[in-house]
Amino acid sequence: MKLYLVRHAEAIERSGAMPDARRYLTAKGRLAFRDIARRVREAGAAPGVIFTSPLLRAVQTAEILSERLKFRGDIVVARELSPGFDHQALRSLLAGAGDFREAAFVGHEPDMGILSAYLLSPAAESFPFRKGAVAAMETGNDVSKGSAKFLWRADGKGMISRLADVPEG
């Protein structure tokens, strides 16, 4: 199965006046993620399902991804993708997703980085995601520690096709 782990694009800064769940994407974040999502499409991504955190900035990122990929299904808002998402929540979502060969998950840091490190390497502790970054990997149905193979990563700096080239932070 191919998994696409996505960190939401740039959102407005935290403030006491705006609840975290209602923070929305900036114009710069929307524009930058449209370009990243276009590259994701050009890389051949075709998820059968897109899951997203219920936080507004993640939902908006999932909508842009859906639009750019010409995704025809419904975006699934999953509370499991709220901050704190981990491999157990991933297993739960995949178990209820049906028989898809590709799935996308839009969430937050540090969750996406920790989950990527868990899937890609039994030794790694973190695989940091910039805002709007997408990591593609292939794994079996068990999604166990170290079970995934890195395919590529897209972010505002371009496409990376080798795990050794992924920068810190």
Secondary structure, 3 states (H helix, E strand, C coil): CEEEEEECCCECCCECCECHHHCCECHHHHHHHHHHHHHHHHCCCCCCEEEECCCHHHHHHHHHHHHHHCCCCCEEECHHHCCCCCHHHHHHHHHCCCCCCEEEEEECCCHHHHHHHHHHCCCCCCCCCCCCCEEEEECCCCCCCCCCEEEEEEECCEEECCHHHCCCC
